[in-house]
Amino acid sequence: MDGGTEFVDGNALAGTLAEVFAVDVTAALARCGSCGETGPLAGLRVYGRAPGLVARCPGCESVVLRVNRGPGAAWLDLRGATCLRVDLPD
């Protein structure tokens, strides 16, 4: 950052996100944006009849995430989670 700029472009995320998404995300802890229940992604209830996969909170049934794989791309919608904690080696 220079010249008073308070931000950099999204390329600054590349290293950190590459490390996060290179792990088994099913072990990551997600907090439900609706009821606050926290647990591993592997504990979510996944439904596959919608386009893609829809994962719901086991506590309140709210949608925590959606993932859809199409030709050449995937879409990940995490707006039902307030946070996702991924443990990484130090």
Secondary structure, DSSP 8 states (H G I E B T S, - for coil): --TT-----GGGGHHHHHHHTTS-GGGSEEEETTT--EEEGGGSEEE-SSSSEEEE-TTT--EEEEEEEETTEEEEE-TTEEEEE-----
